[in-house]
């Protein structure tokens, strides 16, 4: 029984240590990304737009087209843009 407890403790410790290492790496990567956005801002780019583009590029093309169509429809319904033209 003591051997099983020892193995379980070792596994638990290994999992925790792996998670901690990944959290440290995640924090380092987040800091690097923040620096890149700061550099882009320093060069005159709008970071809100850059973040939006990164988000859009992650999406599937069909999903993106569907969201854009819904956005246009809602904005049209609110009078924010002209509605789709009737040809």
N, C-alpha and C positions, 0 to 999 in steps of 0.2 A: 504494500500500500504506500509506503514512504517513497518508493522509487517512482510510482505513478504520480504522486504529488509533486515530486521534484521535476519530472518531465513536464507536467502541466505548468508549473511555475516558470520553467525555462522557456516554454513556448509563449506564455503570457508576456514575459519580460522581452522576448525577441519581437513580438508584435508591437508592444509599446515603443520599443527603441526604433523600430522601422517607421512607425507613425511619426515619432518625434523628428527623425531625420527628414522625412517628407515635409513636415510642417516647416522646418528650417529652410529647406530648399524652396518651398512655396513662398515664404516671406522674402527670400533673396530674389526670386523671380519677380514678385510683385514690386519690389523696390527698383529693379532694372526697368520694368515696364513704365513705372512712374517717371524715371529719368528720361526715357525715350519720349514720353509725352511732353515733358518739360523742355527737352531739346527742340521738339517740333514747334511748340508754342513760341520758343525763342526765335525760331525762324519764320514766325508769322502765320503759322497754321492754326486753325480753330480746333482745339482738342475735343470739343463736344462732337464735332462733325467726324473727326478721326475715329472716335469711339463708336459712333453710329455706323461708320463704314465697316469697321472690324466686325461689329455685330451682324450687319447685313451679309458680309462675305461668309459668315459661318452658316448661314441659312441655305437650305435647298432652294434651287431656282424656282421651282413650282410654288413652294411655300412663300417665297419672297413676292412673286407675282400676285398671289392671292391676297397677301397683306396689302400690297400697293393698291390693288383694285378696291379693296374694302376701305382703305384710307381715302381714296378719291371719292368713293360713293358717300361716305360719311361727311367729308368736307363739302361736297356738293349739296347734300341734304341740309347742311348748316349755312349754306350761302357763302362759303369761304372761297369756292372756285366755281367756274361755270360747269354745268352738268355735261355729260357726254353728248356730243352733237348727234342729231338725228339726220342721217344721210339719206 
